C-alpha cells in the first residue's frame, strides 16, 4: 500500500554469523565495563540462533515483493 502511494521503502537486515555472535558476547562479558550488556536472555537467544536464522530468512523471502524487493 505504501509503495502504491509512491513511498520509497527501505528494508535493512543486519546479519551476524553464529561464530561472530559468540565471540561478541564473550568479548563483552570479559570486559568489566561491558559485562552488564550481556544477559541470560542473550545466551538463551544465542542457543536458538539457528532457529532465529531460519525464521528470519523465511520472513525476508515472504516480504520480498516486486515493489519492495530484498537485495
N, C-alpha and C positions, 0 to 999 in steps of 0.2 A: 504494500500500500504506500509506504514512504517513497519507494523508488518510482512508483507510478505517478506520484505527485512531484517528481523531479528532485527529490532529496538524494544526496550523494551518501552512500553507505560505506563505512569503513569497518572491517572486522579485523581484529588483531588476535592472534593466538600465540602466547608465549610458551614455548616448549623447553623443558629442561630434561635431559636424559636421566634415567634412573640412577646411574652411577654418579653423575654430576650432582643430582639432588642429595644423594647420600653424603658426598664429600662436603657439600654446602652445609648440611645440618651438623655434621661432625665438626666442621671448622667453627661454626657459630657456637657450638657447645664448649669448645676448648677455650674460647676467649671469655674471661670473666665479664667483660663489658657487653658481650652479645649473648651470653648464655640464656638470659631471660627470654630471648626471642623464640627459642625452640621449646615447644611444649610436648606433652604426652600425645596430644591430638596430632601434632605434626608427624610424629613417628607412627601413629596409627594410620594416618593417611599414606605415609610412605609405604607401609606394609601392604597396602592395596593399590599401589602405584599402577600395576599392570591393568587393573580393572578401571581405574580412572582414565588411563590412556585409551583403552578400548571404547569406553563410553564417549569420551571426548572426540575421538576420531569419527564415531557414528554421528554425533551432533554436528560436526563440521560438514560431513557428507550430506546430511539431511537439510542443512541450511544453505548449502551452496546452490544457488539458482542462476538463471541466465542474467537477471538484473543485479544480483549480489553474489558473484562467484567467490569461492575461496581460492586463493592463489598462493 
